[in-house]
């Protein structure tokens, strides 16, 4: 028996209620036999199709999400230029029954959403301008964040910037393709006379790309927040969301997630 199943497992947790798409390219009952196996531990729906469609479905899922995130991220750039609160803007727009704009952030990371759309673009470059542009919008967002934060930090002689979060999504330790890393690394270079206080509660040591900088320290949330000139929130970890915002009133805060929007 040979069959394929593009995975739908969410990093950071295993959800048994997932949709599985099976392919059976070599014989007629491979998909059914795979279904019998997977139903032992998955209670989601099962769909049997050919290998090409199954694999493309996985790519399309992530490209769809990437495009929608890109719209939100582009809105945040436009709103910043026009001096509009993007969080309030999206909240108001989402009151329309057929509108469901996602929340913006510092970019898109991970080994799925940030990667899979490029397979579609590579396979059909002339037919995928929207997918390509969405990827470029999301890839450009870290630079936008840097351009907002660096000038503020340079007002200090030896700036101390707390970078909250390095993972590509909340409450995990996975740093792959993380926009937070794409911000923290050049931030350390551009503020070479300063100190970057990295807070990532899910890791025990800095990745080499940051440890080798010489001006990046891995520290705890309280120490970073209370000793920093600027607090840059990049990942909405539970620990950060639960932090007493009143302790940040006298600190310059740049929140890319809208977690502490009451401070902005």
N, C-alpha and C positions, 0 to 999 in steps of 0.2 A: 504494500500500500504506500502510495506517495500522495501527500496533500500539503497544501500551504495554508497558513492562517496568519495574516497580518495582525500583530498583537495590538491590544487596546488597553494595556495595563498603564495606570497612572503612576508616575514616579512618586514615591513617598507613601504609597499604599496600594493594596490590592482590592479591587472592588469586584465581587463575584457577579454583580449585575452588569455585565458588559455585553455588547453586541459582537459576535464573532462572525467573520466572513470566511467561509471555507472555499478552497478551490480543489478540484479533482481532475488534474490534467491528464492522468495516465489511464485511469480505469473508472468505470461508472459508479462503483460503490465506495470509493475512497472517501468522498465527502460525508456520506452517511456514517461510515465507520468512525471518522473523526468526530462527527457529531455525537455519537454514542460515548466516545471517550470524554469529550469536553463537558457533556452534561452531568458528569459525575461531580464536577466542582464549579460549574458556571450555570447560573439560572437565567441568563439573558437570552435574547433571540439568536437564532442561527440561520445563516443565509448561505446557500451553496451556489457558487458561480465558477466561471473559469479563472485561471490564474492571473491573466492580465487585468481583468476587471477587478478582481479582489485586491491586487496590489495597488491599482490606480485609485480604488476607493479610499485606501488608507492615505495616499498622498493628497487626495482631494479634501479629505476631512481636515488635514492640517493646513492646507493652502487656504481653505475657507476661513478657518480661524485666524490665520495670519492676515488675510485681507481685512477682516473685521477689526482686528487689533490695530492695523495700520490706519484705518479711518479714525479711530479714537486717538491714536498718537498724533496724527496730523492735526486733528482738532485742537489738541493741547498746544501745539506750536502756533497755530492761528490765534487761539485765545490769548496766548502769552503776548503776541504782537499787538493785539487789540485791547489788551488790559482787561480781559474778561476772565472770571473764575470758571475754569473748564469743568470743575466738578458740579457746580451749580448749573452750568449750561447743559451738561449731559443729563442731569437729574430732571430738568424741566423738559428737555426734548423727549425723554423717555416716558413722559406722561401720555404721549400719543400712543394709542393702542397698537399701532403697527410699527413702532420704533423701539429698538432695543440696542442702544449704543453701548459698547463695552467700556470698561474703565481704562484710561491711558496708563502708561508706565514709562520706565527708562529704556525700553526696547523689548525685544523678544529673545528668549534663550532656550536652552535645552537642545536635545539631539533629534527632536521631531519637528516641531513647528518652525524652527529656525533653519531647518535643513531640507525637509521634504519638498517644499515648493520648488526648489531649484531643479529637482528631477523632472518636474513638469516643464519648466522653462527650457531645460536642456533638450528635452524630447521634442518640443514644439516651440522654438524661440519666437517665431513670427506671430504665433497665435496666442501668446500669453503676456501681453503688455501689462495687463492689470496685476497679474500675479507677480511679475518682475518688479513693478513699481511698488507694490505693497512690501516686498522684501527690502527694497531700497529704503523706503520710508522707515521701516522698523530698524534696519541696520544703521540708519543715520541718527536715530534718537539719542544714543549715548553721547555723540558729539554735541548735540543740542544741549544736553544736561551739563556737559563740561563747560560750554560757552556761557551758561548761566551762573555756574558756581565759581569758576576760577577767578573772574574779575572781583567778585565779592571777597574771596579769600586773599587776594593780593593786596587788599587794603591793610592787612595785618603784616607786621614786619616778619614774624615767624609764625605763619598761620597753623592752627591745629584744627584739622577737619575730621569730624567723626563720620565714618562711612558705615552706615547701618545695613548690613546684609551683603553677602557675596554670592549666594546661591542663585540659581536661575528662577526659582519659585519659592513660595513660603514653606518653611518648616521641613526642609530637606537639606542634605549636605552636598548636593550635586552642583558643581560649578561649571559644568560643560556649557559652552556657548553662552555664558551668563552675561547679560548686559551690565550687571553690577561690576563684573571683572573688567569689562571693556571701558568702564568709567574709572574704577579704582587705579588701574595700572597707569594710564596717561596722567591721571590726577597727581599721582606721586611724582611723575616726571616734571610736570609743569609747576608744581609747588615744591621744588627740590630743597628750598630753604625751610620748609615747614615739616609738619608731622601728620601722617595719615593714621588715624585711630580706627582700625578695622574691627568691626563687631560682627561676628558670624557665630551664633551660639551652637551651630551644628558641626563645627570642625574644631580640632584641637591644635592645629598648626596652620600657618599661612602656606598657601601654594608657593612654589619656588618663584614664580613670576612676580610675586609681591615681596616675598622674604628677601630676595636679592636686591631690592630697591634701596634698602638701608634706612629709609625714613618711614617705613610702615610698621606699625605695631598691632598685634592681635590682642585685644583687650575686652573687658566686659562692658555691658551697656552703661551701667551707672558711671563708671570711670570715664568713659568716652564722652558721654553727654555732659557731665559736670566740668570737664576740663577743656572742651572744644570751643573754638570761636564760632564754628559753623557746624551744624548737624545736617548731614545729607542722608535722607532715608531712601534706600533703593529697593528693599525687599520687605514686604509686609508680614514678617514673621510674627507669630502670636505674641512672643515676648515684647516686641516693639508696640504692637497694638494695645497691649495691656499696660503700657508704661503710663505713669501719672503725668499727663500733659502739663499740669500746672508747674512742674519742675523745669519746663522748657520756655517759660514766658520771657525770660531775659536773654534767650539764645537765638541767634540767626538760624532759622530752620528752612531747609529746602526739601520738600516732601514730594517725591515723584509718584507716590501711590495714592495720595489723598487720605492717608491713614490719620493724619493729624490736621485735617483741613480747618479745624476751628482755630488753629494758630496762624493761618495764612491770611 
